[in-house]
Amino acid sequence: MTSSFLYYFIRFLFEGMIWLIIIRVVLSWMPVDPYSPFVRLLNDLTEPVLEPFRRIIPPIGGFDFSPIVVLFVLEFLEQILLRMLYR
């Protein structure tokens, strides 16, 4: 496995998860059918990442700030992994 493949694979995974979380946040502001296959798939893919942060960060004033923290953590982890790969 070449390092360029690993680089793009890591970027694909992290960037994909970041976009899925952003889409989920945007959809949470709209009236959507929670039983729609797309919404259920989106929730199934993102909830394992968001749920541990929701246990730590409670909603403040009715707003869930855990997706913002998760986005920062994912970006940070992606950068660390990519730097470790190219050392």
C-alpha positions in Angstrom: 0.0 0.0 0.0 1.6 3.3 -1.0 1.6 6.3 1.2 -0.3 8.4 -1.4 -3.2 5.8 -1.3 -3.2 6.0 2.5 -3.2 9.8 2.3 -6.2 10.0 0.0 -8.0 7.2 1.9 -7.6 9.0 5.2 -8.7 12.3 3.7 -11.7 10.6 2.0 -12.9 9.1 5.3 -12.5 12.2 7.4 -13.8 14.7 4.8 -16.7 12.4 4.1 -17.7 12.2 7.8 -17.3 16.0 8.1 -19.7 16.5 5.2 -22.1 14.0 6.5 -22.2 15.9 9.9 -22.7 19.2 8.1 -25.6 17.8 6.0 -27.1 16.4 9.2 -26.9 19.8 11.0 -28.4 21.6 8.0 -31.2 19.1 7.8 -31.9 19.5 11.5 -33.0 23.1 10.7 -35.6 21.9 8.1 -38.8 19.9 8.4 -37.7 16.4 7.2 -39.3 13.0 7.6 -37.2 11.3 10.3 -38.2 7.9 8.8 -36.9 8.7 5.4 -34.3 6.2 4.3 -31.8 9.0 3.6 -32.2 10.6 7.0 -32.0 7.2 8.7 -28.8 6.4 6.9 -27.4 9.8 7.7 -28.2 9.3 11.4 -26.8 5.8 11.4 -23.5 7.0 9.9 -23.0 10.0 12.1 -24.6 9.1 15.5 -21.6 6.8 16.6 -19.3 9.8 16.2 -21.7 12.4 17.7 -23.2 10.4 20.6 -20.1 10.3 22.8 -19.7 14.1 22.5 -23.4 14.6 23.4 -22.8 12.7 26.6 -20.0 15.1 27.5 -21.5 18.4 26.1 -25.1 19.0 27.1 -27.3 21.2 25.0 -27.0 24.9 26.0 -30.1 26.9 25.7 -31.7 24.2 23.5 -28.8 24.2 21.1 -26.6 21.1 20.5 -23.0 22.3 20.1 -21.5 18.8 19.9 -21.4 18.7 16.1 -19.2 21.8 16.2 -16.8 20.2 18.6 -16.8 17.0 16.6 -15.9 18.9 13.4 -12.9 20.5 15.2 -11.8 17.1 16.6 -12.1 15.4 13.2 -10.1 18.1 11.5 -7.4 17.8 14.3 -7.2 14.0 14.1 -7.0 14.1 10.3 -4.1 16.5 10.4 -2.3 14.4 13.0 -2.8 11.2 11.1 -1.6 12.8 7.8 1.5 14.3 9.5 2.3 11.0 11.1 2.0 9.4 7.6 4.6 11.8 6.1 7.2 11.7 8.9 
